[in-house]
Amino acid sequence: MTIGNLMRLLSDGEVHSGEQLGEALGISRAAVWKQLKKLEALGVEMEAVKGHGYRLVQRLEPLEGAKVVAHLPASARHHLARLFIEDQLPSSNEYLRQRFQQGAGHGEVCLVELQTAGRGRRGRTWTTPWGQSLMLSVGWRFESGVVALEGLSLAVGVVVAQALERCDAAPKLKWPNDVLLENRDGELSKLAGILVEVTGDAAGPCEVVIGMGMNLWLPEAMRAAIGQPVAALADVCPHVERNRLAADVIAGLLDMLATFEARGFSAWQAAWNQRHAFEGEPVYVLQGNEKYEATAGEVDASGNLWVTQAGHSRRLAGGEISIRRRL
């Protein structure tokens, strides 16, 4: 029995007795109790209703391939080679990298309920409880080299923002790879992170895996453990449909990837700058061990961020550089 089977039984938010769960899963009540404890250790908030059973504090919508595909427009279905939905993986990006090694991967999408070794930029981990986030990876093969991929992660940010706007959210984009949203305290905080990994010949062809992790719901205990302001989509869109949102993001990414090589980032430049979180604001620029003050400008047609430092313009070209709002 997988934890996913148990989570799907509990996902309706109703109370289920240990006996009912055991019968449905073909295990003993004691085994059910052990699995429930595992869920709590994974950050899933459970409530014991005395004399009746257990229920999730937060009702969930498990990912379902048929629902995701049903929401995809014809253009996205055309580009989609294969859709994987996994209960648990170390990393959905690694899963698709392995698919490329096997001669597949192009046009493939992997959605996962729980990642045990997910990571973002600069090696940071990305952890959320089972079923309470949107974590996906998309594989794409480009015939051109790495230079043709300039600004790709920013174009991904635009696609994700556009999908969120259809949920009546108002996201902002933080250069180079973050999607921000006002949290419950009104602070502009990280909602989603983007990680683009490229393998292959610098002159082409090359294989790209785009990973994205987005907080949909965040339990109080996890917010406290993160130790910095974070946002979850349910803070502003409590009734988000998870499978529909997944389809919107996937459709946007597949359509963008199909034309990016020919159009370049310039086709998404204006849309990114319209959602720029810090344009004209004082920021800190962190590059290696260096930290300096600057004023953020716009991004250019190659996805570089221009800043003004001590009266001089300076171009930031991605890599291991990040910016922070200077309060």
Stockholm file with secondary structure:
# STOCKHOLM 1.0

chainA/1-327         MTIGNLMRLLSDGEVHSGEQLGEALGISRAAVWKQLKKLEALGVEMEAVKGHGYRLVQRLEPLEGAKVVAHLPASARHHLARLFIEDQLPSSNEYLRQRFQQGAGHGEVCLVELQTAGRGRRGRTWTTPWGQSLMLSVGWRFESGVVALEGLSLAVGVVVAQALERCDAAPKLKWPNDVLLENRDGELSKLAGILVEVTGDAAGPCEVVIGMGMNLWLPEAMRAAIGQPVAALADVCPHVERNRLAADVIAGLLDMLATFEARGFSAWQAAWNQRHAFEGEPVYVLQGNEKYEATAGEVDASGNLWVTQAGHSRRLAGGEISIRRRL
#=GR chainA/1-327 SS CCHHHHHHHHTTCCCBCHHHHHHHHTSCHHHHHHHHHHHHHTTCCEEEETTTEEEESSCCCCCCHHHHHHTSCHHHHHHCCEEEEEEEESCHHHHHHHHHHTTCCTTEEEEEEEESSCBCGGGCBCCCCTTSEEEEEEEEEESSCGGGGTTHHHHHHHHHHHHHHTTTCCCEEETTTEEEEECTTSCEEEEEEEEEEEEECTTSCEEEEEEEEEESCCCHHHHHHHCSCBCCGGGTCTTCCHHHHHHHHHHHHHHHHHHHHHHCTHHHHHHHHHTBSSTTSEEEEEETTEEEEEEEEEECTTSCEEEEETTEEEEECCSSEEEEECC
#=GC SS_cons         CCHHHHHHHHTTCCCBCHHHHHHHHTSCHHHHHHHHHHHHHTTCCEEEETTTEEEESSCCCCCCHHHHHHTSCHHHHHHCCEEEEEEEESCHHHHHHHHHHTTCCTTEEEEEEEESSCBCGGGCBCCCCTTSEEEEEEEEEESSCGGGGTTHHHHHHHHHHHHHHTTTCCCEEETTTEEEEECTTSCEEEEEEEEEEEEECTTSCEEEEEEEEEESCCCHHHHHHHCSCBCCGGGTCTTCCHHHHHHHHHHHHHHHHHHHHHHCTHHHHHHHHHTBSSTTSEEEEEETTEEEEEEEEEECTTSCEEEEETTEEEEECCSSEEEEECC
//
